[in-house]
Amino acid sequence: ASLPKWLSEKQRRALRKDAEHSRRVELVQDLEMPTSTRKLLQSPDGEYLIATGVYPPQMRCYELSQLSMKFERHMDSEAVDALVLSSDYSKLCFLCADRSVNFHAKFGFYHKTRIPRAGRSMAYCAATCDMLLTASAPEIYRLNLDQGRFLQSLPSASPGVNCSKISPFHGLFVAGGEDGALECFDLRARRAVGRTRVGEAEVTALAFDELDHLQVAAGTSDGQIKLYDLRSSKPLLVKDHMYGYPILDLTFHSQMTGGEHRRVISADRQVVKVWDRTSGDTFTAVEPAEDVGGISQMCMSPHSGLIMLAVNSPRVQGYFIPSLGPAPRWCAFLENLTEELEEDKQPAVYDDFKFITKEELNRLSLTHLVGTNLLRGYMHGFFVDYRLYLKAKRLAEPFAYEEYRAERMKQKLHEKSGDRIAPRKKVPKVNKELAARLVSEAGLATNDDEADEDSDGELPGGKRKRSKKSTKEAAQELLQDDRFKPLFSDPRFQVDVEDPEYKALHPNQSTDRSTSLLDEHYEEVDEDDEEGEGMADGDGDVEGDDGELEED
């Protein structure tokens, strides 16, 4: 790359010694925006490159044969989508964030119109001169450029349409909805002729195969790409980016030599992946440096190995992959510079790998793999092959699904039988027989006290009962007193019912019968329940946080 003229001689000498600067090649002069680049698209004749960005909102046209900028124009609002309507730059259309649609001609701005809702994407049907505009509405607007007016909109079953594509071969128009549906429209009938469910996530990107026109790829907001045959509702292949970011752009790629090595190139904000469209195997991945920001859009030169990325930084990033195809005609000098462009070995992009921490490694019993090539240390854990991770997880938790299924069935049965089966009361784990007896006595005493209140506490002959502490008060005092809390929480205070001294003091107590009744009407309190709820909690008598015995 040529150095700027305003640099001093000292700065020039310093840059000549910079290894990173010596490897840099500036393909097109001033291929950048003031703040960040949003959209990149190439004219059908391959001679011009259109770029939009901010701030301020503007578009720039570059003449690739001259490797320089031809002109720039400012706009009132940021461009959401852009289309080249002619073979060169003479007819351009921009869908802006303020719901306006701007048309530009070779001499400059030509016309401006608006749509009712915020636009999201555009597609142009050359056969009917219809501009199809998708927005945050359950309809697709039709603007006929021949008649110069809006036509009747295409109704959509989705609440909003995120993206759209039209096939130049058979004219079928596809739209991806925010409800995860893929709709196909026949523009001759002006209605949807097919609809399939891609998934729960939104459809964010679409692409038609230029060679096999019956295949379409759909990218979702959860980082998956699904390949469909238009004659089937089941996907032929599912590819996961494993980053969880929405798929921003998709394209089918093939070399000039007859279409072998047909691949799919997909991009999210983190990485661009090139993978085989038949097997789904990753061929390579391109990840921009962290300081350039996330990816906004990808521009792929047809039948070549040059990829240009619009990122959240001023300069457009360019990558040349010789194994994907030759360099475009306007930058054929890249073929001679391939060896010079080789950089130092960079850290590998861990594709199809799963990151696990040391704790997960111990749980999966994979600690013996530390130091081998099956585990790659990174930060506070390791990267492991995703297939190995799934196999180890199945071996470590062989009954995980059965336990989950049994728990769900138990939960549903409990919800069904909750109205007709008496709920069980909760008692602590230590001295649960004593706690159950105290709770029962408190409940019985409550009924007796209510009966005494009804009779005003009078005995036959008009005499009143002697005032003494009721059984309820004694049971409550024992359950609430802090001095007796270790009796129900410390295992050292567990009463041994098998002790001879205990049997001598309780000769008539039946251990088997009391144990069976305890298991039938009471259940043990978990540790969380003991900390949060108190001594005993359930549908019966409980001890609340305020220290009082609560009743349903």
Secondary structure as UniProt FT lines:
FT   TURN            5..6
FT   HELIX           9..16
FT   HELIX           19..23
FT   TURN            29..30
FT   STRAND          36..42
FT   TURN            44..45
FT   STRAND          48..54
FT   TURN            55..57
FT   STRAND          58..63
FT   TURN            64..67
FT   STRAND          68..74
FT   STRAND          79..84
FT   STRAND          92..96
FT   TURN            97..98
FT   STRAND          100..105
FT   TURN            106..107
FT   STRAND          108..114
FT   STRAND          119..125
FT   TURN            126..129
FT   STRAND          130..135
FT   STRAND          139..144
FT   TURN            145..148
FT   STRAND          149..155
FT   STRAND          161..166
FT   TURN            168..170
FT   STRAND          172..177
FT   TURN            178..179
FT   STRAND          181..186
FT   TURN            187..190
FT   STRAND          191..197
FT   STRAND          203..208
FT   TURN            213..214
FT   STRAND          215..220
FT   TURN            221..222
FT   STRAND          224..229
FT   TURN            230..231
FT   STRAND          237..240
FT   STRAND          249..253
FT   TURN            256..259
FT   STRAND          263..267
FT   STRAND          272..276
FT   TURN            277..279
FT   STRAND          282..286
FT   HELIX           290..292
FT   STRAND          295..300
FT   TURN            302..303
FT   STRAND          306..311
FT   STRAND          317..320
FT   HELIX           322..324
FT   HELIX           329..335
FT   TURN            336..341
FT   TURN            351..352
FT   STRAND          353..357
FT   HELIX           358..363
FT   TURN            364..365
FT   HELIX           367..369
FT   TURN            370..371
FT   TURN            373..374
FT   STRAND          375..378
FT   TURN            379..380
FT   STRAND          381..385
FT   HELIX           386..396
FT   TURN            398..399
FT   HELIX           400..417
FT   TURN            418..420
FT   STRAND          425..427
FT   TURN            430..431
FT   HELIX           432..454
FT   TURN            455..457
FT   TURN            460..461
FT   HELIX           471..480
FT   HELIX           482..484
FT   HELIX           486..489
FT   HELIX           491..493
FT   TURN            497..498
FT   HELIX           500..505
FT   TURN            507..508
FT   HELIX           511..521
FT   STRAND          522..524
FT   HELIX           527..533
FT   STRAND          542..543
FT   TURN            545..546
FT   STRAND          549..550
//
